[in-house]
Amino acid sequence: MKELWLRAQKIAKADYEEQYGIGSWDEADKYEREDYCMSTYENLKKENNLAKLNKEDKTMNKRDERMETLKVNGVDVGKYFNLTLPSGETVRMTLENGIPVVANDDPILNQIIEDGYVRNTKLHRRWVMAQMFKMLNYNSWRGGQNGYDACLRERYSYQYQFDMMLEEVRVISKLEGKDDETFKERTSFFNYEVVAEVCKHYMDDLKKYIGNLPKHKCKGVPYKRLNGRYGDMFEVDLYKKVYMPMELHIRKMHSNMVTNYSSLYKELKAFMKLMIKLPYNTAKSKVWVDAFKGSGAYYTLKNLTMYHGCNIIEEKNYLPYVTNKYVAGIEATNYVKSKLDEYRGEGWRYMAMLKKCIADNNFNFEQRMKEIYNK
């Protein structure tokens, strides 16, 4: 188990730095790193357990008919059996030298080999909860500005919203058509409309940024000195060479040319290659901030209700009275999920629900982490 834990730490660090940049692991909060490692460790443990399962056939499907036919014809089918995953799907297994392995014709295996997506809806993105509480409990070294919004302004650059959004769209493109439940959850926050609006917000900021740059002249013709790929650019060429190529990608996001999230990912990636880097403290898109808040609050609420015994207290106003309805356990989780359609485009409402849940349950994140990891 010690070797498995060390392996989980290495994988968790690599995954974390791939998402947030080299060196971000060392800067991350202690509990965030531990939660990330624990999630990876449990995944590895599940993989190891699969290799130790015996040939008990827990579910039967159409394959049984073919196996019966082989039996009648004298073929030994004892080495074949089915395995039911926690997600409810069935994997075809076979014994090779006494060791259970996935059969070559298994559709789940073929799908993983084809596009690299491993479907596991039981993880519930627990690292998001660690990130959320880190931001909620943030204390600025400048003083006077604390909490979630201050952390988002000071610790996350303007460019972060695009890097994060690109990765989110990439993951959504893998989920599309394969995992409807998780696909709906993610696209409730980050979808075509949100991506296009964030890009349009960038265009407005870019034009203001370039407009405020010092004006230079070459033979009496005014030009601007831009960073990145553009260099010095005459003002008369700005629209044709800078703005128009990016606006074309935004128009495609709104058109029939983008029919799925794979094509949206390509358009967003192409748009980002044309971007001029704006100052670190440039105000982020309100649409992105709302989606980011809502997504983080949603997955944190799921984890609080599923793993930490938190209840949801639903207030209902029957004037002149206010009644409270207590929802616990799986019903609380289902209640959180039931609001996806209603809160679509209003992520702040999930944030309000999260803050109320924390207060109602008197939940202390640091104390809870100590209870878990100091056992």
C-alpha positions in Angstrom: 0.0 0.0 0.0 2.9 2.3 0.7 4.2 1.9 -2.9 0.7 2.6 -4.2 0.5 5.8 -2.1 3.9 7.0 -3.4 2.8 6.3 -7.0 -0.5 8.2 -6.3 1.5 11.2 -5.1 3.6 11.3 -8.3 0.6 11.0 -10.5 -1.3 13.6 -8.6 1.5 16.1 -8.8 2.0 15.5 -12.5 -1.7 16.0 -13.2 -2.0 19.1 -11.0 1.0 20.8 -12.6 -0.2 19.9 -16.1 -3.4 21.8 -15.3 -2.1 24.7 -13.3 1.5 25.0 -14.4 4.9 23.9 -13.3 5.6 24.7 -9.6 1.9 25.1 -8.7 1.9 21.9 -6.7 4.4 23.3 -4.2 2.4 26.5 -3.9 -0.9 24.6 -3.4 -2.5 24.3 0.1 -1.6 21.2 2.1 -5.1 19.9 2.3 -5.7 20.5 -1.4 -2.6 18.4 -2.2 -3.7 15.6 0.2 -7.2 15.6 -1.2 -5.9 15.4 -4.7 -3.5 12.5 -3.7 -6.3 10.7 -1.9 -8.6 10.8 -5.0 -5.8 9.5 -7.2 -4.9 6.8 -4.6 -8.5 5.5 -4.5 -8.6 5.3 -8.3 -5.4 3.2 -8.3 -6.8 1.0 -5.5 -9.9 0.3 -7.6 -7.7 -0.6 -10.6 -5.7 -3.0 -8.5 -8.8 -4.6 -7.1 -10.1 -5.4 -10.6 -7.0 -7.5 -11.2 -7.8 -9.6 -8.0 -11.4 -10.4 -8.8 -12.2 -14.1 -9.5 -14.3 -15.4 -12.3 -17.7 -14.9 -10.6 -20.2 -14.0 -13.3 -22.3 -11.2 -11.7 -24.4 -10.2 -14.7 -25.7 -12.0 -17.8 -26.2 -10.4 -21.2 -26.6 -11.5 -24.8 -23.1 -12.9 -24.9 -24.5 -15.9 -22.8 -26.4 -17.1 -25.8 -23.2 -17.3 -27.9 -21.4 -19.0 -25.0 -24.2 -21.7 -24.7 -23.8 -22.4 -28.4 -20.0 -22.8 -27.9 -20.7 -25.2 -25.0 -23.0 -27.4 -27.1 -20.2 -27.6 -29.7 -17.7 -28.8 -27.1 -15.8 -25.5 -26.7 -14.4 -24.7 -23.2 -16.0 -21.4 -22.2 -15.1 -21.5 -18.5 -12.4 -18.8 -18.8 -15.0 -16.2 -19.9 -17.1 -14.1 -17.4 -18.6 -10.6 -17.0 -17.7 -7.9 -14.5 -20.1 -5.2 -13.4 -18.4 -1.8 -12.8 -19.7 0.7 -10.1 -21.1 2.8 -12.9 -23.5 -0.2 -13.8 -21.7 -1.1 -17.1 -20.6 -4.6 -17.9 -17.0 -5.5 -18.9 -16.1 -8.7 -20.7 -13.3 -10.6 -18.9 -11.2 -13.6 -19.7 -8.6 -15.6 -17.8 -5.1 -15.8 -19.2 -2.7 -18.0 -17.3 -5.1 -17.7 -14.3 -5.1 -13.9 -14.4 -8.3 -12.0 -15.2 -7.9 -9.5 -18.1 -10.3 -7.5 -20.2 -11.3 -9.4 -23.4 -10.1 -8.0 -26.7 -13.6 -7.5 -28.0 -14.9 -5.6 -25.0 -16.6 -2.3 -26.2 -15.5 -0.3 -23.2 -11.9 -1.3 -23.7 -12.1 -0.4 -27.4 -13.6 3.0 -26.6 -10.8 3.8 -24.1 -8.2 2.7 -26.7 -9.9 4.8 -29.4 -10.2 8.2 -27.6 -8.5 7.8 -24.2 -11.6 8.7 -22.2 -12.1 6.6 -19.1 -15.7 6.9 -17.8 -15.9 7.1 -14.0 -18.8 9.1 -12.6 -18.0 8.2 -9.0 -15.1 10.7 -8.5 -17.2 13.8 -8.3 -14.1 16.1 -8.8 -13.2 16.2 -5.1 -10.2 18.4 -5.7 -12.6 21.2 -6.7 -13.9 21.2 -3.1 -10.4 21.8 -1.8 -9.9 24.6 -4.3 -13.2 26.2 -3.3 -12.5 26.2 0.4 -9.0 27.5 -0.2 -10.5 30.5 -2.1 -13.4 31.0 0.5 -10.8 31.1 3.3 -8.3 33.3 1.5 -6.6 36.0 3.4 -4.8 38.6 1.2 -1.3 39.5 2.2 -2.2 43.1 1.2 -4.8 43.2 3.9 -8.3 44.4 3.8 -9.4 42.1 0.9 -10.3 38.5 1.9 -12.5 35.7 0.6 -13.4 34.1 -2.7 -13.5 37.2 -4.9 -10.2 38.6 -3.6 -8.5 35.3 -4.2 -9.9 35.1 -7.8 -8.5 38.6 -8.5 -5.1 38.3 -6.8 -4.2 34.6 -7.3 -5.7 33.9 -10.8 -4.5 35.8 -13.8 -6.7 37.1 -16.7 -5.2 34.4 -18.9 -6.2 31.7 -16.4 -9.9 31.9 -17.5 -8.9 30.9 -21.0 -6.5 28.2 -20.0 -9.1 26.7 -17.6 -12.0 27.1 -20.2 -10.0 25.4 -23.0 -9.3 22.4 -20.7 -12.9 22.2 -19.7 -14.1 22.2 -23.3 -11.6 19.5 -24.1 -13.0 17.3 -21.4 -16.6 18.0 -22.4 -15.7 17.0 -25.9 -14.7 13.6 -24.6 -17.8 13.3 -22.5 -20.2 14.1 -25.4 -22.1 11.1 -26.5 -20.4 8.8 -23.9 -21.5 10.1 -20.5 -24.7 12.0 -20.6 -25.0 12.7 -16.9 -21.6 14.2 -16.5 -21.9 16.0 -19.8 -25.1 17.7 -18.7 -23.4 18.8 -15.4 -20.4 20.4 -17.0 -22.3 22.0 -19.9 -24.7 23.6 -17.4 -21.8 26.0 -16.6 -19.4 26.0 -19.6 -21.2 25.8 -23.0 -21.2 27.4 -26.4 -22.8 30.6 -25.2 -20.3 31.1 -22.3 -17.3 30.4 -24.4 -18.4 32.9 -27.1 -19.3 35.6 -24.5 -15.9 35.3 -22.8 -14.1 35.7 -26.2 -16.3 38.7 -27.0 -15.4 40.2 -23.6 -11.7 39.7 -24.4 -12.1 41.5 -27.7 -13.6 44.6 -25.9 -10.7 44.5 -23.4 -8.1 44.1 -26.2 -9.4 47.1 -28.1 -9.3 49.2 -24.9 -5.8 48.0 -24.1 -4.4 48.7 -27.6 -6.2 52.1 -27.7 -4.4 53.1 -24.5 -0.9 52.1 -25.8 1.5 54.9 -26.7 1.2 56.1 -30.3 4.3 56.1 -32.5 4.8 57.4 -36.0 6.7 56.1 -39.0 6.9 58.7 -41.8 3.9 60.4 -40.3 1.8 57.2 -40.2 0.7 56.3 -36.6 1.4 52.7 -35.3 1.3 50.7 -32.1 3.8 48.4 -30.6 2.1 45.2 -29.8 3.5 42.2 -27.8 3.6 38.6 -29.0 3.4 37.7 -32.7 2.2 41.0 -34.1 5.1 43.4 -33.3 4.7 47.0 -34.6 1.3 47.5 -36.3 0.0 50.5 -38.2 -3.3 51.6 -36.8 -5.0 51.3 -40.2 -4.1 47.6 -40.2 -5.4 46.7 -36.7 -8.8 45.6 -37.7 -7.7 43.5 -40.7 -4.7 41.9 -39.1 -5.6 41.7 -35.4 -9.3 42.0 -34.7 -11.0 40.4 -37.8 -9.2 37.0 -37.6 -10.3 36.6 -33.9 -13.9 37.8 -34.6 -14.2 35.2 -37.3 -13.6 32.5 -34.8 -16.3 34.0 -32.5 -18.8 34.1 -35.3 -18.1 30.4 -36.0 -18.9 29.7 -32.3 -22.4 31.2 -32.9 -23.0 29.5 -36.3 -23.9 26.1 -37.6 -20.2 25.5 -38.3 -19.7 24.5 -34.6 -21.9 21.4 -34.2 -20.2 19.7 -31.3 -17.7 20.4 -28.5 -14.8 18.9 -30.4 -15.2 21.6 -33.1 -15.8 24.3 -30.3 -12.5 23.2 -28.8 -10.7 23.7 -32.1 -12.2 27.1 -32.6 -11.3 28.2 -29.0 -7.8 26.9 -29.4 -7.3 28.7 -32.7 -8.7 31.9 -31.1 -6.3 31.7 -28.2 -3.3 31.3 -30.6 -4.2 34.8 -31.9 -4.6 36.4 -28.5 -2.4 39.3 -27.3 -1.5 38.8 -23.6 -3.3 41.4 -21.4 -2.1 42.6 -18.0 -2.4 40.1 -15.1 -4.9 42.2 -13.2 -7.3 42.9 -16.1 -10.9 42.3 -14.9 -12.2 38.9 -15.9 -15.4 38.3 -17.8 -18.4 38.4 -15.5 -19.9 35.5 -17.5 -16.8 33.3 -16.9 -16.7 34.3 -13.2 -20.3 33.3 -12.8 -19.8 29.9 -14.6 -16.6 29.3 -12.5 -18.3 30.1 -9.3 -21.3 28.0 -10.1 -19.3 25.0 -11.2 -17.1 25.1 -8.1 -20.0 25.5 -5.8 -22.0 22.7 -7.5 -19.3 20.1 -7.1 -18.5 21.2 -3.6 -22.1 20.8 -2.6 -22.2 17.3 -4.1 -19.1 16.3 -2.0 -20.5 17.9 1.1 -23.8 16.0 0.9 -22.2 12.7 -0.3 -19.1 12.4 1.9 -19.3 14.8 4.8 -22.8 14.3 6.1 -24.1 17.8 5.3 -27.8 18.4 4.9 -29.6 20.9 2.7 -32.2 23.1 4.5 -34.7 24.3 1.9 -36.6 27.4 2.9 -40.2 27.8 1.6 -42.1 30.9 2.0 -45.8 30.5 2.8 -46.6 34.1 3.9 -46.8 35.1 6.6 -44.9 31.9 7.6 -41.5 30.5 6.5 -41.1 26.7 6.7 -37.8 24.7 6.5 -37.5 21.4 4.8 -34.5 19.3 5.8 -33.0 17.1 3.0 -30.3 14.6 3.9 -28.1 12.0 2.3 -28.7 11.0 -1.3 -31.9 13.1 -1.3 -29.7 16.2 -0.6 -27.4 15.3 -3.5 -30.4 14.8 -5.8 -31.7 18.2 -4.7 -28.5 19.9 -5.6 -28.5 18.1 -9.1 -32.2 19.0 -9.6 -31.4 22.7 -9.7 -29.0 22.4 -12.8 -31.7 23.6 -15.3 -33.2 26.2 -13.0 -29.8 27.7 -12.2 -28.3 27.5 -15.7 -26.6 30.8 -16.5 -26.9 31.9 -12.8 -24.0 30.2 -11.1 -24.1 32.7 -8.2 -27.2 30.9 -7.0 -25.2 27.7 -6.4 -22.6 29.8 -4.6 -25.4 31.2 -2.3 -26.7 27.6 -1.7 -23.1 26.5 -0.8 -22.6 29.3 1.7 -25.9 28.6 3.3 -25.1 24.9 3.5 -21.8 25.6 5.2 -23.5 27.9 7.7 -26.5 25.6 8.4 -24.2 22.6 9.0 -21.5 24.5 10.9 -19.0 22.9 8.5 -15.3 23.6 9.2 -13.1 22.5 6.3 -9.8 22.5 8.1 -11.2 20.6 11.0 -12.8 18.0 8.7 -9.6 17.4 6.9 -7.7 16.8 10.1 -10.4 14.3 11.2 -9.9 12.4 7.9 -6.2 12.4 7.5 -5.1 12.2 11.1 -6.9 9.0 11.8 
